[in-house]
Amino acid sequence: MKITRISAYRVDLPLHEGSYKWSGGKSVDVFDSTVVQIDTDEGVVGFGEVCPLGPFYLPAYGNGCRAGVRELGPHLLGEDPLQTNRLDRRMDAALKGHAYVKSGIDMACWDILGKATGQPVCVLLGGRYGDDFLLYRAISQESPEAMAGRVAGYRAEGYRRFQLKVGGDPDVDIDRIHAVAEKLQPGDRLIADANTGWLMHEAMRVVRGVRDVDVYIEQPCLSYDECLSIRRHTDHPFILDEVIDSVDDLLRGRADKAMDVVNIKISKFGGLTRAKQARDLCVELGIAMTLEDSWGGDIVTAAIAHLAHSTPPEFLFTATDFNSYVTVSNAAGAPRRVNGRMAASAAPGLGVTPLMEVLGKPLVVVE
């Protein structure tokens, strides 16, 4: 089987709640998502999706993804999409860095592999564990009272993991954490995610100010060394995210005892191939994981579901269902939240059928 065409589409994804806000005053109202389509000489077609969290979160942005597909695509024509590891190396040889650009292409190849073999991607990623898995709900940054007020509604939807967007004024963040903690019930878990937003002295004030709260601290500062310093000054469970985007980072974090949980985002690692490598290493090292992506619609949500469903449950801290946050569906057959949980499709490949009337005309075609 050979790749004959690579296309990229843009789909705007507005939010049900109007906007999504996190540290440093960052916010997004409409997400710019890129859907990648790969055609083959045997008629099997695969789809992937990449959706950066705006251009000011990680080194990634929507137009960059599509420009990267235009740059990388000619090097992949004629390659076998079923050989995912080989194709991953081919992409790295043709384009240094820019992992997020490669993610949609890699995801589409896994979709093709599943369709060609008649297997859902979760089986190809290692097997299907249980009937479903647990999700978390991100709570966009607002006043302490407003954030606390959202907990009951989200719990009614079945969520038991609540990720607060903090990383602002330390005094306000301390109030946010306390206010939401007061709304928790037995079995709930609370994560305070600063998204790199605090300086070290601010992070120290916060972890001291919430010493009495059962809360996970996620990515308090910008750099790995800053986060490690905070880790060594608190006994709160600790999560690293933005500073972990390779196997080398995972090994360093494990050696330094820098985290209890790690957040593996598919596009940050460069696709399902690399995310699987990181996931499998975490299982061997005994590190729990949040499995997700930067953002996305139905296709990204399907990929997250397959990665999460193929992860031993004791190592899956949580995952997310981005398609429940947005108002536009870009594919039929995507998994949906049921009482705070989700299951990967049992259909071959990712199990989704893109809605071409939503995708419109491709902005990039390489053939």
PyMOL commands that set and color helices and strands:
alter all, ss='L'
color gray80, all
select helices_A, chain A and resi 23-25+62-75+84-94+99-117+121-124+144-149+151-156+170-181+200-209+224-231+247-255+266-269+272-285+298-309+313-315+322-324+356-359
alter helices_A, ss='H'
color red, helices_A
select strands_A, chain A and resi 3-14+20-21+27-28+30-40+45-50+133-134+136-139+161-165+189-193+216-218+238-240+261-265+288-292+316-319+331-332+341-342+353-354+364-366
alter strands_A, ss='S'
color yellow, strands_A
deselect
rebuild
show_as cartoon
